[in-house]
Amino acid sequence: MQHSTSITTKRFRTAGALAAAGLALAACSETGARAGLGEEAANPALASRQARYQSVTAGHVGYRPVGPIDWRRANERVAPAPSAR
């Protein structure tokens, strides 16, 4: 029982150390105004694409069930062509 407890404790310590390292690295990054985020979006002189309508079913391909076919013929139909030597 002692052995499994020590493995669990090591896993929690490792996970905690990784989480602390991630938080420390995240604190080093620039955010918001210092990083220059949003400056281009606020510029009215920049052109943007117009929103356009696109159907949610555009490009839909329907697949219907088919009857059984000979597997050898089906494989030959989709197999790559033999190379000419």
Beta strands, then each sheet from edge to edge (+ up, - down):
end
